[in-house]
Amino acid sequence: MRDKGMLHMRLLREDAAPASAVADPSAHVFGLQDNKDVIHPGVLREDGKYAFDFDLRVAPAQDESKPPVFTGPFAFGKPQDRFVYLSWQRTELPGYVNRVKARLADIDWALVREAQESGGRLEADMS
């Protein structure tokens, strides 16, 4: 039986170059950031894109007229404005060269249920 509280997700990115107009030559690692500031590297696919597969927990719906609330080690932000980060974390200095937010607010219950019932993933290209 599928876990109805789990949602499988995938972010894609064309390359590992920082998403910034400002050049920052700092050494860095690129990946999906968890809420302990650990960077999880993506998998380089045959098409040249990096793929980041992860799961989010979806809080049970008390009222499906309200948006889903996502939790888990990759969820950031206030309950109704959650997002996940693709990050370029500096390795020799503190902080980040840059981070890109993948907002979750547009994911409604219909998308959640469709992905859960099919056993598939919701996918977004962050290139």
C-alpha positions in Angstrom: 0.0 0.0 0.0 1.3 3.4 -0.9 2.0 6.0 1.8 -0.6 8.6 1.1 1.3 11.1 3.3 4.4 11.0 1.0 5.0 12.9 -2.2 7.8 12.0 -4.6 9.5 15.1 -6.2 12.2 15.8 -8.8 13.9 19.0 -9.6 16.0 19.4 -12.8 18.7 21.8 -13.6 20.5 22.2 -17.0 23.9 22.8 -15.4 25.7 23.3 -12.2 26.6 27.0 -12.8 25.4 29.3 -10.1 22.2 31.1 -10.9 23.6 34.6 -10.4 24.3 37.6 -12.6 27.0 38.6 -10.1 30.2 36.6 -10.5 31.4 35.0 -7.2 34.5 33.0 -7.7 34.2 31.2 -4.4 34.7 27.4 -4.4 31.3 25.8 -3.9 29.3 22.6 -4.0 25.9 22.5 -5.8 22.9 20.5 -4.9 19.6 20.2 -3.1 19.8 21.7 0.4 18.3 20.1 3.5 17.3 21.9 6.6 20.6 20.9 8.3 22.5 22.8 5.6 23.7 19.6 4.0 23.9 19.7 0.2 22.8 16.6 -1.7 24.3 16.3 -5.1 22.1 15.6 -8.1 22.5 12.8 -10.6 23.8 13.8 -14.1 21.4 12.4 -16.6 22.2 11.3 -20.2 20.5 14.5 -21.5 23.0 16.6 -19.5 20.6 17.8 -16.8 21.1 17.2 -13.1 18.2 15.5 -11.4 17.4 15.8 -7.7 14.9 13.2 -6.4 13.5 13.7 -2.9 10.3 13.1 -0.9 8.1 15.5 1.0 5.6 14.6 3.6 2.1 16.1 3.0 0.1 16.9 6.1 -3.3 15.2 6.2 -6.0 17.3 4.7 -8.5 18.6 7.3 -10.0 20.8 4.5 -9.0 20.2 0.9 -10.1 23.7 0.0 -6.9 24.8 1.7 -3.5 24.1 0.0 -1.4 21.1 1.1 1.2 21.7 3.8 4.6 20.1 3.0 7.1 19.0 5.6 10.3 17.1 5.8 14.0 17.7 5.7 13.9 19.6 2.4 10.9 21.9 3.2 11.7 25.5 4.1 9.4 28.5 4.9 6.1 29.1 6.5 3.5 26.3 6.3 1.5 28.1 3.5 4.6 29.3 1.7 6.9 26.3 1.6 9.8 25.9 -0.9 12.9 23.8 -1.4 16.4 25.1 -2.2 18.8 24.3 -5.0 22.0 25.8 -3.5 25.6 26.7 -4.3 27.2 26.4 -0.9 30.7 27.9 -0.4 33.2 25.3 0.7 36.0 27.6 2.0 33.9 30.5 3.3 30.6 30.6 5.1 27.3 31.1 3.2 26.2 30.5 -0.3 27.2 31.8 -3.7 23.5 31.6 -4.5 20.3 29.7 -3.8 17.2 29.2 -6.0 13.8 28.6 -4.4 11.4 26.1 -5.9 8.1 27.3 -4.5 5.5 24.6 -3.6 2.5 26.9 -3.4 1.2 26.0 -6.8 1.0 22.3 -5.9 -2.7 21.6 -5.1 -4.5 18.6 -3.8 -5.3 17.4 -7.3 -1.6 17.2 -8.3 -0.7 15.6 -5.0 -3.4 12.9 -5.3 -2.6 12.2 -9.0 1.1 11.8 -8.3 0.4 9.6 -5.2 -2.1 7.4 -7.0 0.2 6.9 -10.1 3.3 6.3 -8.0 5.0 9.0 -10.0 6.9 12.1 -9.2 6.1 15.8 -9.6 8.8 17.3 -11.6 10.0 20.9 -12.2 12.8 22.2 -14.4 14.7 24.9 -12.6 17.1 25.7 -15.4 
